[in-house]
Amino acid sequence: MKVNNASLTGESEDIQVDPDREPVQNIFETKNVGFFGTSCTAGSGSGICFRTGDRTVIGQIANLASSAEASETPISREIDNFIKLISAIAISIGILFVIFASVYGYGWADVVTFGVGIIVANVPEGLLAAVTIIMALAAERMSKKFVLVKNL
C-alpha cells in the first residue's frame, strides 16, 4: 500500500509500504511501517500497533512541542535595547524642554503640552514597518537556503 507521511515528515510524495522490507535505524526512513495520523492513499493493509500514547511519533512530537521554551532572540533583545535608548532620549529631551519653558515663564498647560509633544515627536513611527520589512527580507534569504521560518 502507499501512505502519505506529510503530516509527520513534510514529504509530499506517497511512500510504498511493504511489510517484507527490513527495518532501518531511523523510524522515519523505514519502509515497512505506517504511522498514526498518516493517510493510506493507495492499496490496503493490516497492521499491528506497537506503540501507544506518548511513545508514538505523534506523542513524541506533542511532548517536544509542549516542553519547548520560547527564548528571547538576539534581534528582540536589540530591539528592546533600542526602544529603551530612544525612550530615555525622548523623555530626557522632553524634561529638558519643560525646564526651559518653565524658566522662560510659559504657563503650566503650555509647558506640559509642549513636553508631551516633544516626547511623542521623538518616537520613530517607521520603526515597526522597518523591523517587519527587515525580518521578511531575512526570512526570504533563509528560505533560499532551505531554512524553514515559522515565526518572524
N, C-alpha and C positions, 0 to 999 in steps of 0.2 A: 504494500500500500504506500501511498505518498502522503506526507504530512507537511503542514506549513508551520514552521517554528518561529515565525516573525514576531510573535508576542514575547518570545524569550531572547532570541538572538538578533533580531532585526533583519534577518535574511529574507529577501522577497521571493526566492525560488523555493519550490517544494523539494523535499528530500525523500528519496526512495528508502523505505524502511524494510529491512529484510532480517528476520529472526535468525537466519543461518550465519550471518556475519559475526565476526569476532568482536567483542567489546574492546574499546581503547581506553586509555587512562583518563582523558578528558571526557566527561559525560556528554558534553555538548557536541563532540565530534563523532560520537558513536553512531552507527547507522542501524542499530537493532533495538532502539528504544523510542517509544512515543511518550511525550510529556503531557502532564495535565495542563490544560489551558491552550493547547495547540489544536489545530483542526485537521481532520483527515480529508484530503481533497480528492483522492482517487483510490479505488480499491476498498478492501475491508480487511479486518484483522481482529484477533482477540489477544488479550494480554493478561499479565499478572501484575498486580500492584505490589511494589516492593518498598515504597516509602510513603509515609503519610504525614500530614500536618507540617510542622516546621522543618522536617527533614527533607521535604520535597524541594525541587529547584525554586518553585514559586514561593514556598515558605522561606527559603534562604534569602531570596531577593527581598521579600517583605521585611525580614529581620534586618537586613542591611539598610534598607530604606528608612526603617523606623529608628535605627540606632545611629544614623549618620548625624553628625553635629555640623551645624552651619557655622563655619568660622568666618571671621571678617577678612575680606580680601585686601590685598595691598592697595588697590585703587580706591576702595571705600575708605580706608584709613587716610589716604592722601586727600580725598575729597573732604573728609571730616576736618582734617587739619587746615585745609584751605578755607573752609567755611568759618572755622574758629578765628583764623587770621583776619579774614575780611570783616567779620563781625566786630572783632576787637578794634580794628582801624575805624570802622564806621561809627561805633559808639564813642571812641576817643575823639574823633573829629566833631561829632555831634555835641559832646560835652564841652569841647573847646569853643565851638561857636556859641553855645548857650552862655558860657562865661563872658566871651567878648560882647555878646549882645546885651548882657546884663550890665557890664561895665559902661557901655555907651548909652544906657538909660532907656532901652526899649521896654515896653510893657511885658508882664509875665505871659500873657496869652500869645503875643508875638514871639517871645523867646522860646516858649515850648513848641509852638507850631514850627518855627524855623529849625529848632534842634531835631524834631522828629522828621522833618522834611529832609534834612541833611543825612540823617541815618538811613532813611528809606532810599534816598538817591544813590547811596554807595553800594546797595545790594545789586550784584550783577544779574540782570534779568535773563541774559542769554546763557547763564551757566548750565541750566537744566538741558537746554537744547544742545549746547556744545558737548556736554558729557554723553548725552544719548547718541549723538552722531559719532563721536569718537568710539564708543563701545560697539556700535553697529559696524563701523568700518573694521575694528579689530576682530569682531566675530566673523565678518566676511573673509578676512585674511586667514583666520584659523580654519574656516571651512574649506578653503582651497588646499589646506594641508591635511584634510580629512579629520579634523578635530570636531567632535560633537559639542556644540554650545547650547546648553539647555536654558541658561538664565543669564541675561546681560548683567 
